[in-house]
Amino acid sequence: MTNIAQYAYTSQNKVTVLSDGSKLSSSDFDNKCKFKIFRFDQIKFLRKRIKSSFAHNFLKENKIDLIFFDSWKSLETLNTSTKAKKICLVHGNEILNLRKKDRILNSINKADLIIFNSNYTKTKTNKNFKISKKIDQKIIYPAFIEKIFKIKIIKRKYDLCTVARLEYRKGHHLVFEAMSILKNKHDILVKYAILGDGPELSRLKDLVIRHSLHGQVEFINQSCPVEKIFKNSSVHIMPTLTTPESVEGFGISNIEAASYGLPCIVSNSGGTPESVGDNGIIVKENSPKELVNSIIDIFKKYKTYSKRSYIFANKFDSQKKIKEYLNNGKILIDPIDQKDIQPASVDLHIDKGILIFKNSAEPCIDLRKELPNLTESIEIKKGEPFMLHPGEFVLASTIERVKLSDNVVGRLEGKSSLGRVGLLIHSTAGYVDPGWDGQLTLELTNVAKLPITLYYGMRIGQISFLDLSTSAENPYGSSKLSSRYQGQKDATASKIHLDFDSQIKHTDE
């Protein structure tokens, strides 16, 4: 949820997170976040009621455009009507819980959009529940890797690892059985690291003793960074099970492991196979013998599986996707610097031309009329600041020319570090239409109480991209559209007067 919050937060978008968890233990993390986090650490019975009451009052006191719910249980606590759009995640572990079928259905039917973490989860949910046809449904795989870690293939501390909550359905006990077979029948000793916490901890420790796996299994404290485990392990193994009430919807940790070059061994339960490609082995559910064969096979062909893991993880690398579009011409950004390519966006820079608004003899800004004397063009000199005074509004431009194909939409936002000092940045109209070609005009406003300095060439914003399911019928620049700003250079004043009357719509006779 914090990743979603960080993505959604901009200088224009304010984000608030309501979360379970200890205020004290999470204070360091919370203080580093740009957005506000309210935590509720009461006992479970009280926590739900208190959080629900807080959300009710918060919605009454604030104008909220969108609410993102991490599960149906969170959406269920919404006890007030709101015009805000509601998005709910469906993970998969709840869709077999038919004892709570009515509760789950009543809850998710409050949503405007349901996001599923796999095709399996979507198919199974629609089979078990009658979801309202009015509700939009999308599949978004939840793992987006920011970096692929090239690690030399060497003998690591742990042969196997599992990064998962300690629950029965995660299948840790099946790994123990496989390790016992490897030890007793094949004379193979493997070391196994388990990172996670949960209700199965005590039972799993007992099973280690029962299977005589002393010194082979290590339970890692949850405070240990995940990347440390992956860097010190050879294979990620997660033989998940389908239980009467729960199932694995996807398997994010498999994608994360693959980004470190770890092959994966998983079961064919739920949506787990969708998180593994040819970089791993999918075994029959609840089959320790197949796990044994898979472990032996993977280590026989380890270099091949490891190389495939990097390739597979790259599919979830949002940076790679941007680079792919830049290379194949779906996106053009000129000039482009590789260091400006961020995990999910590209940084853009301010050009030297600024349009300032002059004191005018006009009584008002009449949108029907051209007002050539309303603005004045000035130039920022290299190395010298342009002073944007409190309350002042100017138009600027990006250095970069941006060109989009007819099936890509751009979204330009300001840099959060500039928003924090009171500089509000927005592109005209916000969205960059499919087919657009030109520099982007920026609207800059100083809402601080002190002047803010702008320098030619500084990072001013970031553009992200969305794929359209089909090409736009009339992309920007086509003959059927006015496309007043196509090919623009430098900051460009409003041209709304050119076709103002033709855009007016009347509903009365």
Phi, psi and omega in degrees: 000322179295327176296318178296316180298317180296323179291320184285333185287127171220181177295338179261334182258118177265138186233137174231135181246130171255121188221151169283163175123163183287128177295322185290310184288340183257002187300319181299315179295312184299321182293335180278343183284147180285338185252165181276135177239124173256124182250148181234110186245023177286171176298155190307316183299317181279326186303314182299316181293316182295316180296320179298316179296319179298314180298320178302310180292323181297319180291328178291324187269346185229148175275113184246130180269325186212138176238127180252119181255131183284346178194171178297330180296322178292318179295328180298329182286349180289106186248025180218150177282144180208148177276352181296142174292142184239124177246132181234133175276139170241114189275327182121328183288350181259348194282349176261358183279076184288343175296330179255021187306312182296318179297314182297314182296314179300325182287305186290340176286355173280343187282155171267332180216134174249128177252121178261148183270359177195163176295323178303312182299316180297312181299314183293320181295316180291335177285319185272338185230143175270087181282138179303137180292343180286343186271127175288148179228134178223153173252122175229114175295129192279003184251119175232109185277127179275339184208137175260124188263107178281107180244132179299141181282099179228167176295122182255169186299319181245136176285319182234152172212155172225124175251102185191159174296145182278081177236156182303317186291348178285341171082021178304321183297330178292326176296319177302315180298319178295319178297322179296318178296315179301321182288312188275328184255335183242356181056040179243122177257125177239147177259139189230122178256134179239118177248120180157173179220158180159183187291345184271359187305309183297315181296320180295321177296322176296321180293328176300316178293315183298322181271006180055050181253030179303131178081354180258339182243131178233124175270116185269134177302137185298340179288346180292131178300139181301318183299330178295320178294314181296322180292338182251013181234160182257322185222138173262128184234130180210084182276072187297156181240151171265119178255168180304333185244357187205155178205155178283124182280327180212263181140068184300320184299334177293320177294316180299317179298318180299327180293343175260009179084014181272121169297158183236140172244119182225167176267171180271028182274132173058224181266007183303317180303335180290346179265004181225133175253224178279010176272007183201190182232134177255123183250165177295142180299137176061048182226088178301327180296319177294327176298317179302309181299323181292319179298314180298315182296317182296320180287336175291325183241039191299315182301319180296312181295321181294317178297320177297329180296316178300317181297316180296316180296330180298335178296337181256013181269104183296328176299317181297322179298315178299315180298322178298315180293325177294322181286323183268002174088001176294331175231136172237126172231118186223121000282158180234137176240130184303328181289346178276351179278110181266175181308323183221019182199175176234129178288141177239159189236154183277135178278175184281337183280129179233135173258114178257153180267127182267157168297127187241151176282350179293138180289336180199172173267100179273113187294344177282342189249147170283133180239080186294338183263009182287326183236161178224134181271129174231170184233132174280124178280145182304127177083352180252145183276147165260127186268114176262112188278159180306133180079356184278145181234128179224164173251135177230186182217155173280146172298321188282137166277133180242129177230130182242145174288177185280004178231023178230135176247138177255154176224117182257128178229162177283163175284134184297327180295332176280323177299330182289341177258005174101008178266110179268129185235133180209144173274148180300125182074352175078300181274145174255113190292153171303137182090353181299145175212116178153176171287158184255129176279136183246142173258120183243128180228135176261110178258006177278176180263000179235155175298150178240133181270135175246137181238139177303128177093352180290153175295129185238336183196182179216137181249130175247170189225146176234136175277136171272147179292332175222164176292146178296136181296318178231084180295161179302134183099350179286161186295336182280351180245152178291320175045055188300334189248008180301131179078013184296147174236140181069174177295131186240128179289167182299139175242023185300333182294340187298323181222033186303309185298326181288343182266354182284136181238131179243141177256344178274154180282000000 
